[in-house]
Amino acid sequence: MNHVLLRSTAFVRDSRRMLRKRPDLVEQLLQTLRLLEADPYAPRLKTHKLQGKHQDSWACSGGYDLRGVFSFTT
């Protein structure tokens, strides 16, 4: 079951800024987003629930220096 990723304006802005500085991460980001759509709990993503003021959010890893924070909606 594929999920639909709704990208916030903050995500789009921040990812564009990051990719201008690090164009080598483009493919890594795209692979992570595809995997997140297909299976948000894929072991490679190391998906985990956040705590504290971000307790309604989840985080995943796309590599050593690539992290994503997201939430599930219905």
N, C-alpha and C positions, 0 to 999 in steps of 0.2 A: 504494500500500500504506500503510495507516494503521498507526501505531505506538501502543502503549499507554503512556500516561504514568502512572507510579507516583509519586505525590506523597508526599514524606517528611513526617513530622510537623513537622520544622523548617521545611520550605517552607510548609506550611499556616499555621503559627504566624507566621512572618515575613511572609508575604503579607497575612495579616489585619491585622497591625500596620501594615504599610506602607499598605494601602488605607484604614485608619481615618484616617491622616494625609493621604493623597492620594487621595480618592475619584474624582478625575478620571482616574486611571490604571486603573480597573476594566476598561473596554472594551479598552484597549491590552493589558492582561495577558491577557484572554480571547482576543483575536485572536492574540497571540503563542503561547499554549498550543495553540490550534487549528492554527496553521501548523506548530508543532513536531511535533504528532501526525501531520499529513498529510505533511510533508516536512522533516525535521530539517536538511537542507542547502539549504533555500530561500535564495536570495541575500539576501533582506531580513533574514534572521536573522543573517547574518555569522557563521555557526557556525565555531568553530575549536577545535583541541585545546589543552589547557593543558599547561604544563610544570612542572617542579620537583615539589614534594610533591603536586601535583594532576594528575600526569601521566596518570592513568587517567580523567580527567574532560574534559568539553567545555564550552564556554560559547557562549551566543548572546545577541543583542541584541534587545530589544523596543522600543527607542527610546532617546532620549538618556539618560534616567535609569532605565532598566529593563534589567537584565542577569539572565541565568539560567545556572546551572551544573548540568550533568547528566551522567549516564553511561549508556552502552548496556549492557543486560543481555540474556541469551539465555534 
